[in-house]
């Protein structure tokens, strides 16, 4: 929701200039680049990652609602308040997300099983994103729009975060979790090991650049709906078209991954996203239904990117653990989530810069101002060409990634590499 609504909230409700608004969205999230590896290190030192999910998740729900509270009347004071609240929420999110992403590598050591695990994760994630991203703009409209509408929308998504937090915490209480025997002695040593993991570095670079492309497209949804489609509630329909296909194409991507491998499937999904984004250049002359269908194609590519990149990450972590015998999944996922956060934060910053360069006019009325043809061109290019270039070019980083599954006879559940507080489940 911040990637979808925060930038237009600043420019079209609080009256903050597009360039300044971009910085207000970027800087608090860039903070996560520093705090995420620290969160990973701290969670590695604890016996269980689940308490982090509960405490940080509950804080995040409250702080997220606070982002859209807008207690100050002036645009400058409100903009500063948003930046501080967003910074606090980003910190809470780091301490939830890093342990959360680290857990799959400790729940299973199966190469194929991780793909299935991530498929379910992305499917549930897509459903939650669909509910929050599609309904949040409607909540804004139905509760009066402007500042008041955004307050209700922030409270709605904050409550959704609390529900998800409780479900995750209690839903994993009986899950078997493997823990490697020892951890690296220092954060610097862990970062050095992560830097020496060539497949991880390649995957991380691809993930960050693609996150920037996705973040740029998400930041442009409302602007694209208002100034290119010119349709009421267009942002809701666009977002639903983008995320909805993820629920339908998961079985297809799983079959492709099983047949062709994760690396091939990730590249194919990225190129599908790129082709769809470029096709949206024709949106000004297409009927709205055709635009939504193209966006659905982009969404299908996005779903594949999420599944296979997230399934390849635990492979990189497990390879390192097998090699070193040390428990450092938190550091790898700390770097991973920091990179994702930076990329998703860069997206709105890139889009805001384009708006500023192309002369976009901000508004403090709660409704977007009338824009020039040049400004509308910036809206279109930021939603299409820029995401396509970023997502497509990122696959070049994967040239040296080795996607071969572990050799037969490799480590199994009862390997001395692992210690576990519970007996491992029998393999059927």
Secondary structure by P-SEA (a helix, b strand, c coil): cccccaaaaacccccccaaaaaaaacaaaaaaaaaaaaaaaaaaaccccccccaaaaaaaaaaaaaccccccccaaaaaaaaaaaaaaaaaaaaaaaaaaaaccccccccaaaaaaaaaaaaaaaaaaaaaaaaaaaaaaaaacccaaaaaaaaaaaaaaaaaaaaaaaaaaccbbbbbcccccccaaaaaaaaaaaaaaaaaaaaaaaaaaaaaaaaaaaaaaaaccccccaaaaaaaaaaccccccaaaaaaaaaaaccaaaaaaaaaaaaaaaaaaccccccccaaaaaaaaaaaaaaaaaaaaaaaaaaaaaaaaaaaacccccaaaaaaaaaaaaaaaaaaaaaaaaaaaaaabbbbbcccccccccaaaaaaaaaaacaaaaaaaaaccccccccccccccccccccccccccccccccccc
